[in-house]
Amino acid sequence: MTPAVFIAILCLGVASGAPILDPSLDAEWQEWKKKYDKSYSLEEEELRRAVWEENLKMIKLHNGENGLGKNGFTMEINEFGDTTGEEFRKMMVEFPVQTHREGKSIMKRAAGSIFPKFVDWRKKGYVTPVRRQGNCNACWAFSVTGAIEAQTIWQSGKLIPLSVQNLVDCSKPQGNNGCLGGDTYNAFQYVLHNGGLQSEATYPYEGKDGPCRYNPKNSSAEITGFVSLPESEDILMVAVATIGPISAGIDASHESFKFYKKGIYHEPNCSSNSVTHGVLVVGYGFKGNDTGGDHYWLIKNSWGKQWGIRGYMKITKDKNNHCAIASYAHYPTI
């Protein structure tokens, strides 16, 4: 959205005249702009500041309610502080979940088995550092590269960061739209039929669309196929425990997700069948006791280390497929 369009839209929501700003927040506003390298025209700054103040009020209200036991997670103003809910939702592209159920499913060979109560593949060296997608809507590509990175360790013994840009530029024939959004299923199809994927070192991330520059001589990872998991948190747990990090999609279209900081995320308005954002499930665990405690999935995001728990989120587990965490999960076979 251009500044001109944003101003036009926001002005429709202003009763009359300029928005009333809180001068006591001047220093905090300047500090926030510096931290996230924000700059605006004089006209836009006033309106962006008004959005930022409204978001700050919402966050403070939410965090204040935590003391009353209403919420199990904390929110924090971050780089999205100057965006409206409408703008944030426009960043999301809903994945066509129901169209890809013909994929092979994981076998129920592990039914009845006992699995670890805590799994964190980061501690085993199977997860690359958190990265930031920026203005390119490439969450789907970060999710897929993360799943393939983890599986290639079984083959090569090394953790090699793979090229997100390779997927952004080259998987359009499979139906993806680069920085305008994509589908994890289509991305896996590209890697499978392309015969490989380059590394981040040979095909670095640019955060914008470009021509496909894939060079088979520089391929760093190949897959023999990929598995689409049934819509089941139990089966997702089996996969995470026995296979490794799993590519997944979730409903991330809420203000609470946008400003998540720490704790176990639970959003009452989350959909169990709408998938708008690609993430990587890298583990699970619980807070409290095993039977009556709060169970969670540990997911890796692609919004940089300043979002959430240094780029990660704990999201409610075993409560009716919260935020569609198990609705669109895949892993590659190597």
Salt bridges, closest charged atoms under 4 A:
ASP26 OD1 - ARG49 NH2 2.79
GLU44 OE2 - ARG48 NE 3.07
GLU45 OE2 - LYS33 NZ 2.61
GLU53 OE2 - ARG49 NE 2.80
GLU54 OE2 - LYS57 NZ 3.55
GLU76 OE1 - LYS261 NZ 3.56
GLU79 OE1 - ARG132 NH2 2.62
ASP82 OD1 - LYS38 NZ 3.46
GLU86 OE2 - LYS90 NZ 3.49
GLU87 OE1 - ARG48 NH1 3.01
ASP120 OD2 - ARG122 NH2 2.85
ASP169 OD2 - ARG213 NH2 2.76
ASP183 OD2 - HIS100 NE2 3.19
GLU200 OE1 - ARG131 NH2 2.92
GLU206 OE2 - ARG213 NH1 3.11
ASP209 OD1 - LYS172 NZ 3.64
ASP251 OD2 - HIS254 NE2 2.95
GLU255 OE2 - LYS258 NZ 3.10
ASP290 OD2 - LYS117 NZ 3.36
ASP290 OD1 - HIS295 NE2 3.83
ASP318 OD2 - LYS317 NZ 2.92
